Structures are given as structure tokens and as C-alpha cells.
Amino acid sequence: MRGVSRVSQAAGQEQVEALLRAGSVEPAALAEDLFGITGALAASAGLRRALTDPSRDGEAKASLVTRLFGDKVSGVAVDLISGLVRGRWSASGDLTDTVESLAVSAVLAGAERAGRLEAVEDELFRFARTVAADQGLRDAFSARTEGDARKGELVQSLLAGKASPETVRLAVQAASAPRGLRTERMLASFVEAAAERRRQLVAEVVAAIPLSEAQRDRLAAALQQLYGRAVRLNVDVDPTVVGGIRVQVAGEVLDGTVAGRLAEAHRRIAG
């Protein structure tokens, strides 16, 4: 993905993460909505062009999203896709790729919330190896083989009781809607997404006032340099911290708030 598409994708990813952090949406439900929209986009080149045409007004494209999907998916999903189509895209297919990647993120966020993310990564990897090593499964999941629903049912029969629900959902997606890729390659891309999510550290940030985008970027960059890994920020606003910020990463607290410094000074005096 190139240029302006990367910017639009990043904006969509940030919005999804914000929704999930706020607890205002159920990850599995959001994923189903986004996978459904992915399917609609993948099936219609005309729709992809209409929603990514740079000559069309952004609000007109958002209105088209509402007309097409407003009675089929949640309002949260409609708002999310409307935001995406207001952005700019280098290629029409980038929108489809982005919506699917956001759906995958929602599934993985649900696994992370349930403490199953590592298991999902491992299960997807093992299933990808199983498919790659079995000519019968490769044929069954081939694009030449008709019956997407039957492919999904085959995945469920193979993994039922043996894998996490998030693994099953992603495996069904890879088998029934690979969008021109081999099923094992789609599974590998989902493994990579899970691994990337696991490699990220989460920084719980408390600030006296909301942080600007530039401040968030600088803080994330500083923490990444400090810890040597990508860091995702969860930011809460708490006026009682008086000033500065408090950051907790992997059990370590970095307290730069006025309240924190006063508390530390008090402990030293008392001691």
C-alpha cells in the first residue's frame, strides 16, 4: 500500500483501536460487519471505484455508504467506513484491503482482551502448515472449487473444539474469501497480524489535558526508542494529576505529573 492510502489506512486503524479501547463496540460484532463490507467491495469493482474516486465529494461517498450498508451493519461500522471513504486512496483495491485488515484487527483485539492472542497466533500458524502440507485441503480451498459456504463449513469441522473462536473465524475467512490468494497465504498474513499485535507494547497514559496528535506521536516515538518495540498508547484524561503525564508500560510507571512529584517529595520527607 502506497502514499495516501497508507495515511487513510492508519487513520482507520486508529479509529478502530479507539472504539475498542473505549469498550463501545463488541470486537466480534464489528469484525462481522467489516468482513461483510469487505465482501461487498471485493465483489464490485464499480463500487470500489465509486467510493475511492478522488473527483467525487467525500460527503457524497459517505452518503453512498449509508444508503448501501445502513440497514445491513451497525451504525459504528457505517461511521467507520464513511470516514474511510472521505479519505484519499492510491488504488481502489486499497480500500478493500484496509477494511479487511480492520476486521482482522477487531478479531485479534477480541482475542487479546480474552487472553487468547498468543494461542490464536499459534493455532493459525499450525493450520496454515496443515493446509500447505495437504493436497486434498489445498484443492478443497482452491479458487477453482465452488461453494464458499462449504469451505467455511469444512474449516469449522476441522477446527471445532480444537481452536479458539477467533482462530476459527479467521480461518473461515481465509478459506471462504481469500480474494485471489491461496488459503495458506491468507492464513500466513493473519499470523503476521497477530504477531505484530503481540509485539506491540501498550502504554497506559494519564494526562491532565488531552494530548495533541503531535504530542502522542512524540511520546510513542520516545517510548519505542526506550523499549525497542512499537508502543500503542491508551490515553485517559484526569485533571487531578495537575500537570504532566503518567505512563505505565509493562508494569513500569514513569510518573512526570505534578501530583506524582509532590507525592514522592512527601514520601521522602516522611521517611
C-alpha positions, 0 to 999 in steps of 0.5 A: 500500500502506497502514499495516501492510502497508507495515511487513510489506512492508519487513520482507520486503524486508529479509529478502530483501536479507539472504539475498542479501547473505549469498550463501545463496540463488541470486537466480534460484532464489528469484525462481522460487519467489516468482513461483510463490507469487505465482501461487498467491495471485493465483489464490485469493482464499480463500487470500489471505484465509486467510493475511492474516486478522488473527483467525487465529494467525500460527503457524497461517498459517505452518503453512498455508504449509508444508503448501501450498508445502513440497514445491513451493519451497525451504525459504528461500522457505517461511521467507520467506513464513511470516514474511510471513504472521505479519505484519499486512496492510491488504488481502489483495491486499497480500500478493500484491503484496509477494511479487511485488515480492520476486521482482522484487527477487531478479531485479534483485539477480541482475542487479546482482551480474552487472553487468547492472542498468543494461542490464536497466533499459534493455532493459525500458524499450525493450520496454515502448515496443515493446509500447505502440507495437504493436497486434498485441503489445498484443492478443497480451498482452491479458487477453482472449487465452488461453494464458499459456504462449504469451505467455511463449513469444512474449516469449522469441522476441522477446527471445532473444539480444537481452536479458539473462536477467533482462530476459527473465524479467521480461518473461515475467512481465509478459506471462504474469501481469500480474494485471489490468494491461496488459503495458506497465504491468507492464513500466513498474513493473519499470523503476521497480524497477530504477531505484530499485535503481540509485539506491540507494547501498550502504554497506559497514559494519564494526562491532565489535558488531552494530548495533541496528535503531535504530542502522542506521536512524540511520546510513542516515538520516545517510548519505542526508542526506550523499549525497542518495540512499537508502543500503542498508547491508551490515553485517559484524561484526569485533571487531578494529576495537575500537570504532566503525564503518567505512563505505565508500560509493562508494569513500569510507571514513569510518573512526570505529573505534578501530583506524582512529584509532590507525592514522592517529595512527601514520601521522602520527607516522611521517611 
